[in-house]
Amino acid sequence: MGGRIAVERGNFAKSCLRYDIQNLAVVHGRLSRSFSEGRHRCIPNPAQSSESRPKRTSAHQGRLVRRKYPRPRDWCMTNTFHRPSDEEIERLIDALDSLVDGEGAMDRLIAIGPHAAPFLERFLVEYPPRSLSLPRCRAVRALGALYSFSSLIKYLRKYVRPGDSVVLFAEDAVRSAAGRELMQYANPATFRVLRDAIKQRATSGLIEALAQYRWPESVPLLFELLEDDLCREDAKAGLRLVPEPAKAYAFLLLRGCTPLAIDGPAASRRRRATLELLAEFGIRMNEWPDLRRFLEHEDRDCVLSAATLGLSFAPMTERPAIVNAVIEASKNMNWAQETLATDLLDKWPQVARSAARGIYGKHKGRGEKPNWSSPFWRILHHLLRDELPGRQHDAA
């Protein structure tokens, strides 16, 4: 019995040894093929020409340096210790225009380091703007990655408004990119640079960078931008970051205590946006009298915003008058405003139904018939339902 066990142990050991020898042969074959084809990182391929092989440097005793970026075509540095020439950097800047190699050229310029910053600055400041913004945006991103914020500030200060509208909007994208890169360099001097740049011509990136400071000094400028269709939403987003100063300035604006206009067709966008912001911020009950006059305003959006504030924050005794103002103003509303008015009145069903009965009684007493093409009668029918019959028959 003991001899049989010894024989089985010997056979098992032989099989294990045979398996290990086979594995070593496979590994040896793979390594041999790798060395012969030159794929090992430490041994160059002898089949390659001397020009395409990575060069050794005597200063580092022949040690090869591993490249961080893919090998470019003819401007490639042979190793990271080689300082690129001015011609090589100029070729990389020219390559920023490429749709294929543009991102790679930007990465290589960043890898070069601060030595590439003066070339990028010259490309951004001295070269005239074009209708294609992508190459200049790449230069801005490269300067931001190199922390060359002085170059970006110089670019914003030397801005000249292009005469061509296509070039103008393309350069807006570049200035927005510069503003977003300067968000990494927040200080009072940069704040002033951004503020002056916005006064020259506002862009979304500049407004976003200015709003990140959350300083009350930016509130008047952001309210001024509410009139701009392209910048209104960015300005409102910036004002939401400073609700208390924005609310205080909004009331000064509505009272006419600021240089900004609030009345008239030219200021309609700013007036609407201001009331919408107050509806988001909320008001105190003693602040409602400053907004009551907007219930009779010819701008229906202002009426709806003022009614939203009044129904939520005004004294309860004023709610019927507010609902009456909304229903009467619905005569000249469009379909979007009609929807907003209906949703607003549905939040106060008892007050709205009572006011609708009184208004319908006045019109019925004058002998008026419902006109279902008018949002006024549609809102009355929505509130009164069965008390105002005949819509289906008249509509047919």
C-alpha positions in Angstrom: 0.0 0.0 0.0 2.8 2.4 0.9 4.7 1.6 -2.3 1.6 2.4 -4.4 1.2 5.8 -2.8 4.9 6.6 -3.4 4.5 5.7 -7.1 1.4 8.0 -7.5 3.2 10.9 -5.8 6.1 10.5 -8.2 3.8 10.5 -11.3 2.1 13.7 -10.0 5.4 15.5 -9.5 6.5 14.5 -13.0 3.3 15.9 -14.5 3.7 19.2 -12.6 7.2 19.5 -13.8 6.2 18.8 -17.4 3.5 21.5 -17.2 5.9 24.1 -15.8 8.4 23.4 -18.6 5.7 23.8 -21.3 4.7 27.2 -19.8 8.3 28.4 -19.7 8.7 27.5 -23.4 5.6 29.4 -24.3 6.8 32.5 -22.4 10.3 32.2 -23.9 8.8 32.1 -27.4 6.7 35.2 -26.9 9.6 37.2 -25.5 11.8 36.1 -28.4 9.2 37.3 -30.9 8.8 40.6 -29.0 12.6 41.2 -29.0 12.9 40.3 -32.7 10.1 42.7 -33.7 11.4 45.6 -31.5 8.3 45.9 -29.4 10.0 45.9 -26.1 10.1 49.4 -24.7 13.8 49.3 -23.7 15.2 47.8 -27.0 14.7 49.7 -30.3 13.7 47.8 -33.4 16.8 47.1 -35.5 14.7 47.0 -38.6 13.8 50.7 -38.2 15.9 53.4 -39.8 18.1 55.5 -37.6 16.0 58.5 -38.4 12.8 57.1 -37.1 14.4 55.5 -34.0 14.2 57.5 -30.7 17.5 59.3 -30.2 19.6 58.8 -27.0 21.1 61.7 -25.2 24.6 61.6 -23.7 23.5 63.7 -20.8 21.3 60.9 -19.6 23.5 57.9 -20.4 21.5 56.6 -23.3 18.3 56.3 -21.3 15.1 56.4 -23.4 12.3 58.7 -22.3 8.8 57.6 -22.6 6.5 60.0 -24.6 3.4 61.3 -22.9 1.6 62.3 -26.1 1.2 60.6 -29.5 3.9 61.2 -31.9 3.1 64.1 -34.2 4.3 64.3 -37.8 7.3 66.5 -38.4 7.3 68.8 -35.4 7.7 66.1 -32.8 10.3 66.5 -30.0 12.5 63.4 -29.8 12.3 63.5 -26.0 10.9 65.5 -23.2 14.3 67.1 -22.3 14.5 68.7 -25.7 13.4 72.3 -25.7 11.4 72.9 -28.9 12.4 75.7 -31.2 10.3 78.7 -32.1 9.6 77.2 -35.5 8.2 74.0 -33.9 5.9 76.1 -31.6 4.7 78.2 -34.5 3.8 75.0 -36.4 1.8 73.8 -33.4 0.0 77.1 -33.2 -0.8 76.8 -37.0 -2.1 73.3 -36.3 -4.7 74.8 -33.9 -6.8 75.4 -37.1 -7.0 71.7 -37.9 -10.2 69.9 -37.2 -8.3 66.6 -36.9 -5.0 67.6 -35.1 -6.2 70.8 -33.4 -6.9 69.3 -30.0 -3.6 67.3 -30.1 -1.7 70.5 -31.0 -3.3 72.2 -28.0 -2.2 69.4 -25.7 1.4 69.5 -27.0 1.5 73.3 -26.4 0.4 72.7 -22.9 3.0 70.0 -22.5 5.8 72.4 -23.6 5.0 74.6 -20.6 5.4 78.3 -20.0 7.7 78.6 -23.0 4.7 78.4 -25.3 2.7 81.1 -23.5 4.2 84.1 -25.3 3.4 82.5 -28.7 -0.1 81.8 -27.6 -0.5 85.3 -26.3 0.7 86.8 -29.6 -1.7 84.6 -31.6 -4.6 85.7 -29.4 -3.8 89.4 -29.0 -2.0 90.5 -32.2 -3.7 88.3 -34.8 -7.0 89.7 -36.1 -10.2 87.8 -35.1 -11.8 85.6 -37.7 -15.2 84.0 -38.4 -13.9 80.7 -37.0 -13.6 80.8 -33.2 -12.4 77.3 -32.4 -8.6 77.9 -32.9 -8.7 81.0 -30.7 -10.8 79.2 -28.1 -8.1 76.4 -28.0 -5.4 79.1 -27.5 -7.5 80.5 -24.6 -7.8 77.0 -23.0 -4.1 76.4 -23.4 -3.3 79.7 -21.7 -5.7 78.8 -18.9 -4.0 75.4 -18.5 -0.6 77.1 -18.3 -1.9 79.6 -15.7 -1.0 82.5 -18.0 -3.8 84.6 -16.7 -2.0 87.9 -17.5 -2.2 87.0 -21.2 -6.0 86.5 -20.9 -6.4 89.8 -19.1 -4.3 91.5 -21.7 -6.6 90.0 -24.4 -9.8 91.2 -22.7 -8.4 94.7 -22.2 -7.3 95.1 -25.8 -10.7 94.1 -27.2 -11.8 96.0 -30.3 -15.4 95.4 -31.5 -15.3 93.8 -35.0 -17.3 95.4 -37.7 -18.4 92.1 -39.3 -21.4 90.5 -37.5 -20.1 87.0 -38.2 -16.7 87.8 -36.7 -18.4 89.6 -33.8 -20.3 86.5 -32.7 -17.3 84.3 -33.2 -15.2 86.5 -31.0 -17.9 86.4 -28.4 -17.3 82.7 -28.0 -13.5 83.4 -27.5 -14.2 86.1 -24.9 -16.6 83.7 -23.1 -13.9 81.1 -23.0 -11.4 83.6 -21.6 -13.9 84.6 -18.9 -14.4 81.0 -17.8 -10.7 80.4 -17.7 -10.3 83.5 -15.4 -12.6 81.8 -12.9 -9.5 80.1 -11.7 -7.9 83.5 -10.9 -10.4 85.2 -8.6 -9.2 88.5 -7.1 -10.4 92.1 -7.1 -8.3 93.0 -10.1 -9.8 90.2 -12.2 -13.2 91.3 -11.0 -12.6 94.8 -12.4 -11.3 93.4 -15.7 -14.4 91.2 -16.1 -16.7 94.1 -15.2 -15.1 96.4 -17.8 -15.2 93.6 -20.4 -18.9 93.2 -19.9 -19.5 96.9 -20.2 -17.8 96.7 -23.6 -19.8 93.7 -24.8 -21.4 91.2 -22.6 -21.1 87.4 -23.2 -22.4 84.4 -21.3 -18.9 83.3 -20.1 -18.0 86.8 -18.8 -21.3 87.0 -16.9 -20.8 83.6 -15.5 -17.3 84.5 -14.3 -18.4 87.8 -12.8 -21.4 86.1 -11.0 -19.1 83.6 -9.3 -17.8 86.4 -7.0 -21.2 86.9 -5.5 -20.4 90.5 -4.8 -23.1 93.2 -4.4 -21.1 95.4 -6.7 -22.1 93.3 -9.7 -25.9 93.7 -9.1 -26.5 97.0 -10.9 -24.6 95.7 -14.0 -26.5 92.4 -14.0 -29.9 94.3 -13.8 -28.7 96.4 -16.8 -28.1 93.2 -18.7 -31.7 92.0 -18.2 -32.7 94.0 -21.3 -30.3 92.0 -23.5 -32.0 88.9 -25.1 -28.7 87.0 -25.4 -27.6 87.6 -21.8 -30.9 87.8 -19.8 -30.9 84.2 -18.5 -27.2 84.4 -17.5 -27.8 87.7 -15.7 -30.8 86.2 -13.9 -28.8 83.2 -12.9 -26.1 85.5 -11.5 -28.7 87.5 -9.5 -30.1 84.4 -8.0 -26.7 83.9 -6.4 -27.1 87.1 -4.4 -30.8 87.2 -3.5 -30.8 89.8 -0.8 -28.8 92.5 -2.7 -30.7 91.7 -5.8 -34.1 92.0 -4.1 -33.1 95.4 -2.5 -32.0 96.8 -5.9 -35.1 95.4 -7.6 -37.4 97.5 -5.3 -35.2 100.6 -5.9 -35.5 100.0 -9.6 -39.3 99.6 -9.4 -39.6 102.9 -7.4 -37.5 104.7 -10.0 -34.6 105.4 -7.7 -31.9 104.0 -10.1 -30.4 105.3 -13.4 -32.0 102.3 -15.2 -35.4 102.8 -16.9 -38.3 100.6 -15.8 -41.2 102.2 -17.7 -41.8 102.3 -21.5 -41.5 99.8 -24.3 -37.7 99.9 -24.3 -37.5 98.6 -20.7 -40.2 96.0 -20.9 -37.8 93.1 -20.8 -36.1 94.4 -17.7 -39.4 95.1 -16.0 -40.7 91.6 -16.6 -37.5 90.0 -15.5 -37.4 92.1 -12.3 -40.9 91.0 -11.3 -40.2 87.4 -12.1 -37.1 87.5 -9.9 -39.2 89.0 -7.1 -41.7 86.2 -7.5 -38.9 83.8 -7.0 -37.3 85.6 -4.0 -40.6 86.4 -2.2 -41.5 89.6 -0.5 -42.8 90.9 2.8 -46.3 92.1 3.3 -45.3 95.7 3.8 -43.5 95.6 0.4 -46.6 94.8 -1.5 -47.8 98.4 -2.0 -44.8 99.1 -4.2 -46.1 96.4 -6.6 -49.8 97.0 -6.5 -49.8 99.4 -9.4 -48.5 96.7 -11.8 -51.9 95.0 -11.6 -53.2 97.7 -13.9 -50.2 97.7 -16.2 -50.7 97.2 -19.9 -48.0 94.5 -20.0 -49.9 91.3 -19.2 -46.7 89.5 -18.0 -46.2 92.2 -15.4 -49.9 91.7 -14.3 -49.4 88.0 -13.9 -46.1 88.4 -11.9 -47.6 91.1 -9.7 -50.7 88.9 -9.1 -48.5 85.9 -8.2 -46.7 88.0 -5.5 -50.0 89.5 -4.3 -51.9 86.3 -3.9 -49.0 84.8 -1.9 -47.8 87.8 0.2 -50.5 90.5 0.2 -53.1 90.8 2.9 -56.0 88.4 2.5 -58.5 91.3 2.1 -56.8 92.3 -1.2 -57.0 88.8 -2.8 -60.5 89.4 -4.5 -59.2 92.6 -6.1 -56.1 90.8 -7.3 -58.2 88.0 -8.9 -60.5 90.6 -10.5 -57.5 92.3 -12.0 -56.2 89.0 -13.5 -59.6 88.1 -15.0 -60.1 91.6 -16.5 -56.6 91.6 -17.9 -57.2 88.3 -19.7 -59.1 90.0 -22.5 -55.8 90.9 -24.2 -53.8 87.8 -23.2 -52.2 85.4 -25.6 -52.5 81.6 -25.3 -49.3 81.3 -23.1 -50.4 84.0 -20.8 -53.9 82.5 -20.6 -52.4 79.2 -19.5 -50.4 81.0 -16.8 -53.5 82.9 -15.6 -55.6 79.7 -15.5 -52.9 77.9 -13.4 -52.6 80.8 -11.1 -56.4 81.1 -10.4 -56.6 77.3 -9.9 -54.4 77.7 -6.8 -57.0 79.9 -5.2 -60.3 78.2 -6.3 -62.7 79.7 -3.8 -61.6 83.3 -4.2 -61.4 82.9 -8.0 -64.9 81.4 -8.3 -66.4 84.1 -6.2 -64.8 86.8 -8.3 -65.8 85.1 -11.5 -69.4 85.0 -10.4 -69.4 88.8 -9.8 -67.7 89.6 -13.1 -70.1 87.3 -15.1 -73.1 88.9 -13.4 -72.0 92.4 -14.6 -71.5 91.2 -18.2 -74.8 89.3 -18.1 -76.6 92.3 -16.8 -75.3 94.3 -19.8 -76.7 91.7 -22.2 -73.3 90.5 -23.4 -73.1 87.0 -24.9 -70.0 84.8 -24.4 -67.4 84.9 -27.1 -65.4 81.7 -26.8 -62.7 83.0 -29.1 -61.7 85.4 -26.2 -59.5 84.1 -23.4 -61.6 86.2 -21.0 -64.7 84.0 -21.5 -62.7 80.8 -21.6 -61.3 81.6 -18.2 -64.7 82.5 -16.9 -66.1 79.2 -18.2 -63.1 77.3 -16.7 -63.9 78.8 -13.2 -67.7 78.6 -13.3 -68.1 75.4 -15.2 -71.8 74.5 -15.2 -72.8 78.0 -14.1 -71.8 79.4 -17.6 -73.5 76.9 -20.0 -73.6 77.0 -23.8 -70.0 76.8 -24.8 -70.3 73.5 -26.7 -73.3 74.8 -28.7 -71.8 78.2 -29.5 -68.4 76.7 -30.4 -70.1 74.3 -32.9 
